[in-house]
Structure formats: structure tokens, C-alpha cells
């Protein structure tokens, strides 16, 4: 009885000792395996899947970094363009005022230069440019050609040489008599397209264009030269179409001024058949009748469709804030640097992971 009991006690004790030695060892092995999994010592399939995902992320981050860098460079280019435009505007406005005439040389027609012109309006060639806002109000720009008064020309070729006429370079042929200038550029009628001012859109008129104020036929106008009529963005141009266009010929058959979004000088010249100066005169002052009275005060204005002083002449200028573009460039460069830094960090992680996997396989 006592021997059996002692044997049992001995067996129980041995079993306990065995369990105490095996269980901690198994736990230790399990911990090592778990730590190995956390360190990236995963099966080959899992390692390849993780590496592919990280590789794709690195490629995308590289594309983002390159795109942001390109946008930053584009913004710097825009800043340089605005600085160059600002210099052109300053150079043009420093020039002395120019009197436009049929003999005006091309190198005198400097954009942003002050200019004045005398001549007579061709109101039946008027064109309205829609969607031109002023202080948040929709409206129209009124564009009318002004036929320039003939310049005082020398009577003969010898007189022209004495006066230093710039027209001699443009003459295709001449004679020694007084008729040679009839073949020169001053022989025909030349006009300049004038942006006369802004008219508000009548929201209660059902989309009908406004009535253009009339002025005396012969006037003197002052303004600033522009290389072209300022354009507005037309979304439908991407589809190869236009919202509105000039009639094939001017004036329009119904006598109503055509309404367009943008107006090109070459297109207007083809439709009207006029010989135009290659610039636009944006009028900045009230027209003056050649008789000496302000055009807005003449009786002809009130009897023929309104007062010319209703035209507002606050022309929008181009945006010249180049510092804004440089600020945008700095932001894009920052985004590019962040994306590149994250991509480099992920590359470093992949290299480190590959080194650990190699060490794990070798062990």
C-alpha cells in the first residue's frame, strides 16, 4: 500500500517536471516564430505580394512628384510671362501720344500707347461683344470702326523725299508727277476699330441687344492702343465650334448690330471690306465733335438713340501679379518634395526588407 502510493507520487512529480520543461520551451519557440513573422519573415508568396504593392505605390508617388514639379515650373513660366507683359505695358505707356492717320507706320502702333484719332464713324458696321461684365453686371462692349481723316500728304515725290515720308518704302511704283501718292498706302480709306465703351444688359428685354447711343459722324477720340480685342474663354471652341460669329458680310441686312463673343480683326476686315489698322483703340475719353462740342452733348445723340455718355469706359487690364504664380510654384514644389520623400522612404523599406529576407533564408 505504501509502496504503491510512493510510486504514484513519484510518477505525478515526474509528469509535472516534464510539463514545466516542455511548455515554456514551446512558448519560446512560438514567440520566436511570431517575432519572425513581425520582422517580415513571411512565406515567399506573402513577401512577393507586399513587394509588388509597395512597388506600385512608389511608381505612383514618382508620377505625382514629377507632375507637381512640372506644374511648379509652369507657374514660374507664367510669372515670367506676366513680368514681360508688365514691362511691355510700361514701355508703351511711356511713349508720347500718337495721332493715328492713314500714314501711321507699323512700328509706331505700339500696344498700350496713348493715341488719338480724327475721322467719321461707320455706325452701320457696329458689332456688340456680349458677356462683358463690369462690376458684376452683365453687358456688352460696343465696337465701331472709325474712318481716319486723310493725312496731309506731300504733292510730289520730291516733296515726299524732302519731308522724309515713310510711305516711300511701301510704294510698289511711282512717277515723277503729282499722282504717285495715289498708289501709296495713304490713297485709300483706312479705318481703326474703336472699342467705344460698355453698355449694360437689359435683363427685362428678353435677351434683345441694347440700343447703341448715336454720336455725330465726324469726331475726335482718345484712347489706348491694343494689339487685339481682348478675348474671353469659349468652352465650345474645344469642340471646334463657336457660340456666335459675324455674318458673311457687313452691315447686317436687318440693320441690327451682330452680337458675338469674341472679335478678330482679320475676320471683321473680311466681313466689312474695310482696310483696318492692325490695332484696336480702346476709347478712354468722351468723343469730341470736330465742331468743338462734346459728342455726348450734341442734339444728335438724344434724337438718334440715346446719350453717348451712357457708355462706360472702364477697360479691364491683364492680371500682372507674378508673385501669385511664384507662390503657387512654391506649393507645387513642396508637394513634389513630399511625394519624393515618401517614395524614397518606401524604397529604403523595401531594401531593408529584402536584406532581412535574405538573412532569414540563409539561416
C-alpha positions as CSV (number, residue, x, y, z in Angstrom):
1,X,0.0,0.0,0.0
2,X,2.7,2.4,1.0
3,X,4.9,1.3,-2.0
4,X,2.1,1.9,-4.5
5,X,1.4,5.3,-3.0
6,X,5.0,6.3,-3.2
7,X,5.3,5.1,-6.8
8,X,2.2,7.2,-7.8
9,X,3.6,10.2,-6.1
10,X,6.9,9.8,-8.0
11,X,5.0,9.5,-11.3
12,X,3.0,12.6,-10.7
13,X,6.1,14.5,-9.8
14,X,7.9,13.4,-13.0
15,X,4.9,14.4,-15.1
16,X,4.9,17.8,-13.6
17,X,8.6,18.3,-14.2
18,X,8.1,17.3,-17.8
19,X,5.3,19.7,-18.3
20,X,7.3,22.5,-16.7
21,X,10.2,21.9,-19.1
22,X,8.2,21.4,-22.4
23,X,5.6,24.1,-22.2
24,X,8.0,27.0,-21.7
25,X,10.1,25.7,-24.5
26,X,7.1,25.5,-26.8
27,X,6.1,29.0,-25.8
28,X,9.6,30.3,-26.5
29,X,9.5,28.7,-30.0
30,X,6.1,30.2,-30.6
31,X,7.3,33.7,-29.6
32,X,10.3,33.4,-31.9
33,X,8.0,32.4,-34.8
34,X,5.7,35.3,-34.1
35,X,8.6,37.7,-33.9
36,X,9.9,36.4,-37.2
37,X,6.5,37.0,-38.8
38,X,6.5,40.5,-37.5
39,X,10.0,41.2,-38.8
40,X,8.8,40.2,-42.3
41,X,10.0,36.6,-42.2
42,X,6.8,35.6,-44.1
43,X,6.3,33.0,-46.7
44,X,7.5,33.7,-50.2
45,X,4.0,34.4,-51.6
46,X,3.2,37.0,-49.0
47,X,6.6,38.7,-49.5
48,X,6.1,39.0,-53.2
49,X,2.6,40.4,-52.8
50,X,3.7,43.0,-50.4
51,X,6.7,43.9,-52.5
52,X,4.5,44.4,-55.6
53,X,2.1,46.7,-53.7
54,X,4.9,48.8,-52.5
55,X,6.5,49.0,-55.9
56,X,3.2,50.2,-57.4
57,X,2.9,52.8,-54.7
58,X,6.5,54.0,-55.3
59,X,5.7,54.4,-59.1
60,X,2.6,56.4,-58.4
61,X,4.5,58.6,-55.9
62,X,7.1,59.2,-58.6
63,X,4.5,60.2,-61.1
64,X,2.9,62.6,-58.5
65,X,6.3,64.1,-57.7
66,X,7.2,64.6,-61.4
67,X,3.7,66.1,-62.1
68,X,3.9,68.5,-59.2
69,X,7.4,69.6,-60.2
70,X,6.2,70.2,-63.8
71,X,3.3,72.3,-62.5
72,X,5.7,74.3,-60.4
73,X,7.9,75.0,-63.4
74,X,4.8,76.0,-65.4
75,X,3.9,78.5,-62.8
76,X,7.3,80.0,-62.9
77,X,7.0,80.4,-66.6
78,X,3.6,82.1,-66.2
79,X,5.3,84.5,-63.7
80,X,8.0,85.4,-66.3
81,X,5.3,86.0,-68.9
82,X,3.5,88.4,-66.6
83,X,6.7,90.2,-65.8
84,X,7.4,90.6,-69.5
85,X,3.9,91.8,-70.2
86,X,4.2,94.4,-67.4
87,X,7.4,95.7,-69.0
88,X,5.6,96.0,-72.4
89,X,2.8,97.9,-70.8
90,X,5.2,100.3,-69.1
91,X,7.2,100.8,-72.3
92,X,4.0,101.5,-74.3
93,X,2.6,104.0,-71.8
94,X,5.9,105.9,-71.6
95,X,5.7,106.6,-75.3
96,X,4.4,110.1,-76.4
97,X,0.7,110.1,-77.6
98,X,0.3,109.1,-81.2
99,X,-2.1,110.7,-83.7
100,X,-3.5,107.9,-85.9
101,X,-3.7,108.6,-89.6
102,X,-3.6,106.7,-92.9
103,X,0.2,107.3,-92.9
104,X,0.8,105.8,-89.5
105,X,3.8,103.5,-89.7
106,X,3.6,99.9,-88.2
107,X,6.4,100.5,-85.8
108,X,4.5,103.4,-84.3
109,X,1.5,101.3,-83.4
110,X,2.8,100.1,-80.0
111,X,0.3,98.4,-77.7
112,X,-0.6,100.3,-74.6
113,X,0.4,103.6,-76.2
114,X,-1.9,106.6,-75.8
115,X,-3.4,107.6,-79.2
116,X,-6.0,109.9,-80.7
117,X,-7.8,109.8,-84.0
118,X,-10.0,112.0,-86.1
119,X,-12.4,110.8,-88.6
120,X,-16.0,109.7,-89.1
121,X,-17.9,106.8,-87.6
122,X,-19.4,103.9,-89.6
123,X,-22.2,103.1,-87.2
124,X,-23.8,100.5,-89.5
125,X,-20.6,98.4,-89.0
126,X,-21.0,98.3,-85.3
127,X,-20.6,95.0,-83.5
128,X,-21.6,94.1,-79.9
129,X,-19.4,91.8,-77.8
130,X,-21.6,90.0,-75.2
131,X,-20.7,88.6,-71.8
132,X,-18.5,91.5,-70.9
133,X,-19.1,92.2,-67.2
134,X,-18.5,95.4,-65.3
135,X,-18.6,95.5,-61.5
136,X,-20.5,92.2,-61.6
137,X,-23.1,93.4,-64.1
138,X,-23.5,91.7,-67.5
139,X,-23.3,93.8,-70.6
140,X,-21.8,94.5,-74.0
141,X,-18.8,96.2,-75.5
142,X,-19.5,98.4,-78.4
143,X,-17.0,98.2,-81.3
144,X,-17.4,100.6,-84.2
145,X,-14.9,101.4,-87.0
146,X,-13.7,105.0,-87.4
147,X,-12.6,106.0,-90.9
148,X,-9.4,108.1,-90.4
149,X,-9.1,111.5,-91.8
150,X,-6.6,111.7,-94.7
151,X,-3.1,112.7,-93.6
152,X,-1.6,115.8,-95.2
153,X,0.5,114.2,-97.9
154,X,3.2,115.9,-100.0
155,X,2.2,116.7,-103.5
156,X,5.1,115.2,-105.4
157,X,7.8,112.6,-104.9
158,X,10.4,115.3,-104.5
159,X,8.4,116.8,-101.7
160,X,8.0,113.4,-100.1
161,X,11.8,112.9,-100.2
162,X,12.3,116.3,-98.6
163,X,9.7,115.5,-95.9
164,X,11.2,112.1,-95.2
165,X,8.0,110.3,-95.9
166,X,7.9,106.7,-94.6
167,X,5.5,105.8,-97.3
168,X,8.2,105.6,-100.0
169,X,9.4,102.2,-98.6
170,X,5.9,100.8,-99.2
171,X,5.4,102.1,-102.7
172,X,5.4,99.5,-105.5
173,X,5.9,102.1,-108.2
174,X,5.8,105.8,-108.7
175,X,6.1,108.6,-111.2
176,X,7.7,112.0,-111.1
177,X,4.4,113.7,-111.3
178,X,1.9,114.6,-108.6
179,X,-0.2,111.5,-109.0
180,X,2.4,109.0,-107.5
181,X,0.9,109.0,-104.0
182,X,-2.4,107.7,-105.3
183,X,-0.8,104.3,-105.4
184,X,0.6,104.7,-101.9
185,X,-0.9,103.4,-98.6
186,X,-2.5,106.7,-98.0
187,X,-4.5,106.7,-101.2
188,X,-7.4,104.5,-99.9
189,X,-9.7,104.9,-96.9
190,X,-8.2,103.4,-93.7
191,X,-10.1,102.8,-90.5
192,X,-9.4,101.8,-87.0
193,X,-11.6,99.6,-84.9
194,X,-12.6,101.5,-81.7
195,X,-13.9,100.0,-78.5
196,X,-16.3,102.8,-77.7
197,X,-17.5,101.6,-74.3
198,X,-19.7,99.3,-72.2
199,X,-23.5,99.1,-72.2
200,X,-25.5,97.2,-69.5
201,X,-27.6,94.2,-70.5
202,X,-31.4,94.8,-70.1
203,X,-32.5,91.7,-68.2
204,X,-36.1,92.6,-68.9
205,X,-35.7,92.9,-72.6
206,X,-35.7,89.1,-73.2
207,X,-32.2,88.9,-74.5
208,X,-32.6,91.7,-77.0
209,X,-29.4,93.8,-77.6
210,X,-29.3,97.3,-76.2
211,X,-29.7,100.4,-78.4
212,X,-26.3,101.8,-79.2
213,X,-26.0,105.5,-78.5
214,X,-25.5,107.7,-81.6
215,X,-22.8,110.3,-82.0
216,X,-22.0,113.0,-84.6
217,X,-20.5,111.5,-87.6
218,X,-17.2,113.4,-87.5
219,X,-15.5,113.1,-84.1
220,X,-12.1,113.1,-82.4
221,X,-11.5,110.2,-80.0
222,X,-8.7,109.4,-77.5
223,X,-7.8,106.1,-76.0
224,X,-5.1,103.4,-75.7
225,X,-3.9,101.0,-78.3
226,X,-4.3,97.3,-78.0
227,X,-2.9,94.6,-80.3
228,X,-6.3,92.9,-80.5
229,X,-9.7,92.9,-79.0
230,X,-9.5,91.2,-75.5
231,X,-10.8,87.7,-75.7
232,X,-13.0,85.7,-73.2
233,X,-12.8,81.9,-72.9
234,X,-15.2,79.9,-75.0
235,X,-15.7,76.4,-73.9
236,X,-17.3,75.3,-77.2
237,X,-14.1,76.1,-79.1
238,X,-12.8,72.8,-77.8
239,X,-15.5,71.1,-79.9
240,X,-14.5,73.1,-83.0
241,X,-17.5,75.4,-83.0
242,X,-18.3,79.0,-82.0
243,X,-21.1,80.4,-79.9
244,X,-21.7,83.2,-82.4
245,X,-19.9,84.6,-85.4
246,X,-20.0,87.5,-87.7
247,X,-22.3,87.5,-90.7
248,X,-20.6,86.8,-94.0
249,X,-20.8,90.5,-94.9
250,X,-21.5,93.7,-93.0
251,X,-23.6,95.7,-92.5
252,X,-26.2,93.1,-91.4
253,X,-29.3,93.0,-93.7
254,X,-31.7,93.8,-90.9
255,X,-29.7,96.7,-89.6
256,X,-29.3,95.2,-86.1
257,X,-25.7,95.1,-84.9
258,X,-24.4,91.5,-84.7
259,X,-23.6,90.1,-81.3
260,X,-20.5,87.9,-80.9
261,X,-18.4,86.6,-78.0
262,X,-15.0,87.5,-79.5
263,X,-14.0,89.6,-82.4
264,X,-10.9,89.0,-84.6
265,X,-9.6,92.0,-86.6
266,X,-9.0,89.8,-89.7
267,X,-12.5,88.4,-89.5
268,X,-14.0,91.8,-89.1
269,X,-12.0,93.2,-92.1
270,X,-13.2,90.3,-94.3
271,X,-16.8,90.8,-93.4
272,X,-16.8,94.6,-93.7
273,X,-14.3,95.0,-96.6
274,X,-12.6,97.8,-94.7
275,X,-8.9,98.5,-94.6
276,X,-8.0,98.4,-90.9
277,X,-5.0,99.4,-88.9
278,X,-3.6,96.3,-87.2
279,X,-4.5,97.6,-83.7
280,X,-7.6,98.4,-81.7
281,X,-8.2,101.8,-80.0
282,X,-9.9,101.4,-76.6
283,X,-11.6,104.7,-76.0
284,X,-10.9,106.3,-72.6
285,X,-12.5,109.8,-73.0
286,X,-15.7,111.2,-74.4
287,X,-15.8,111.8,-78.1
288,X,-15.4,115.3,-79.2
289,X,-17.3,116.5,-82.3
290,X,-15.0,118.1,-84.8
291,X,-17.0,121.3,-84.4
292,X,-15.7,121.5,-80.8
293,X,-18.6,120.3,-78.7
294,X,-18.6,117.1,-76.7
295,X,-20.3,114.4,-78.7
296,X,-22.4,113.4,-75.7
297,X,-23.9,116.9,-75.6
298,X,-25.0,117.3,-79.2
299,X,-28.7,117.1,-80.1
300,X,-27.9,114.3,-82.5
301,X,-27.3,111.9,-79.6
302,X,-30.7,112.3,-78.0
303,X,-32.6,112.2,-81.2
304,X,-30.8,109.1,-82.7
305,X,-31.0,106.7,-79.8
306,X,-29.6,107.8,-76.5
307,X,-26.8,109.7,-75.0
308,X,-23.2,108.7,-75.8
309,X,-22.2,109.4,-72.2
310,X,-24.2,106.2,-71.3
311,X,-21.1,104.3,-72.5
312,X,-18.8,103.4,-69.6
313,X,-15.1,103.1,-70.4
314,X,-13.5,101.1,-67.6
315,X,-11.5,98.6,-69.5
316,X,-10.2,95.6,-67.6
317,X,-6.4,95.1,-67.7
318,X,-4.5,91.9,-67.7
319,X,-3.5,90.2,-64.5
320,X,0.1,91.2,-63.6
321,X,0.5,89.6,-60.2
322,X,3.6,87.4,-60.9
323,X,4.2,86.9,-57.1
324,X,1.0,84.9,-57.0
325,X,2.4,82.5,-59.6
326,X,5.6,82.2,-57.7
327,X,3.6,81.3,-54.6
328,X,1.7,78.6,-56.5
329,X,5.1,77.3,-57.8
330,X,6.4,77.0,-54.2
331,X,3.3,75.0,-53.2
332,X,3.7,72.6,-56.2
333,X,7.4,72.1,-55.4
334,X,6.5,71.4,-51.8
335,X,4.1,68.7,-52.9
336,X,6.7,67.2,-55.2
337,X,9.3,67.1,-52.4
338,X,6.8,65.4,-50.0
339,X,5.9,62.8,-52.6
340,X,9.6,62.2,-53.4
341,X,10.5,61.8,-49.7
342,X,7.7,59.3,-49.2
343,X,8.9,57.3,-52.2
344,X,12.5,57.3,-51.0
345,X,11.4,56.1,-47.6
346,X,9.4,53.2,-49.2
347,X,12.4,52.3,-51.3
348,X,14.6,52.2,-48.2
349,X,12.0,50.0,-46.5
350,X,12.0,47.6,-49.5
351,X,15.7,47.3,-49.5
352,X,15.8,46.7,-45.7
353,X,13.0,44.1,-46.1
354,X,14.9,42.3,-48.8
355,X,18.1,42.2,-46.7
356,X,16.2,40.6,-43.8
357,X,14.5,38.1,-46.0
358,X,17.9,37.1,-47.4
359,X,19.3,36.7,-43.9
360,X,16.3,34.6,-42.8
361,X,16.7,32.3,-45.8
362,X,20.4,31.8,-45.1
363,X,19.7,30.9,-41.5
